[in-house]
Amino acid sequence: MKSIPEAPSGPFGTVFGDSFSVVEWANGAWGEPRIGPIEPFSFHPATHVLHYGSACFEGLKAHRGIDDVVRIFRLERHVERMQQSARVLRLPVPDTDLLSKMIVDTVTDNTHLVPASPGSLYIRPTLIGTEPNIGAAAAPSKTALLYVLPSPVGDYFKGGIRPLKVKVETEQPRSTPAFGSVKTGANYAMALGITLDAKAELGIDQVLFAPDGDVQETGASNFLLLRDKEILTKGLNSSFLHGVTRDSILTLARDMGYQVHERDFTVDEMIEWADDGEAALSGTAAVLGGVGSMIVDGEEIVFGSGDVGPTTLELRQALTDIHVGSAEDRYGWTTAVES
Ligand SMILES: Cc1ncc(COP(=O)(O)O)c(C=O)c1O
């Protein structure tokens, strides 16, 4: 009988699969993707992405089901979001078939490395501008590289399901307003210093960005307020990433009879939820993580009992049941791969 690998115990994203898929774009066309051992690239020092940030990426997962079948979660949505990021960054937009096939082929070639749940195979499609040209600040790269990197992972947050501590940043936005919904490195660079400073000062897990009181998202997750059969989360606009997990949780919640409100809300309104409500972070990496407390203007606000709340756990379970095939995939969200 074949053995199922353990989830890596090291930090999320530091262990990689055996092989990855790569394709070049030149002269206005994509080449033939190839799959082979993961190895370093060699770039000219003038490469466009190194100077002008011409890069976007995706983050999705393949899960090992209770029936041992490996399934990719919401492949189509992630492909669409990557295409949208590429469009905004004026990078060549990968064809749906090409990118989907590269992702499926990469997972298929690495199925033996997919750990059992709560572990999974994190998949990182990446697109970069490769033209060697330091004069192209205002021009798109004439060449590009697309690759799909697999990484077996365990839990994103150390300690598994535990209440998270979040600092609310009420001045700085997470990214520039027009770029928030694009998955590009500069957005993460912008949040980094603020998050590191808050971690060092307050020992928090994440920063929730709420410029001028407008609650957006954290450095790598969307944000939801929950209570019995009710959810409040920011309505989609270009200031934050349109999470696939957010969409999945809202879809499940609606079908489970929740009232879902998608609209702007303020830090003051958020604090009002603390007594009888819950707060949670949603994302492919974090799944649905419960917030135990928040630091707002130096004051600690505890949500509910300070533990991960029952609504968060109920919705998290509904989602992970689909990931691992223990609940019916009524939405056609999963793509099974051959192993
Ligand atoms: C900034 C940011 N917001 C939200 C999310 C959640 O998105 P998703 O649920 O598609 O993983 C992510 C995850 O990658 C993220 O980096």
The ligand as a Gaussian input file, in Angstrom:
#p B3LYP/6-31G(d) Opt

LIG

0 1
 C       -3.875000      40.222000       0.436000
 C       -4.713000      39.021000       0.405000
 N       -6.018000      39.140000       0.664000
 C       -6.839000      38.075000       0.628000
 C       -6.358000      36.817000       0.358000
 C       -7.300000      35.672000       0.297000
 O       -7.484000      35.240000      -1.025000
 P       -7.843000      33.754000      -1.355000
 O       -8.988000      33.399000      -0.524000
 O       -8.149000      33.756000      -2.806000
 O       -6.644000      32.932000      -1.032000
 C       -4.997000      36.638000       0.094000
 C       -4.491000      35.312000      -0.179000
 O       -3.723000      35.059000      -0.988000
 C       -4.153000      37.761000       0.112000
 O       -2.843000      37.648000      -0.134000

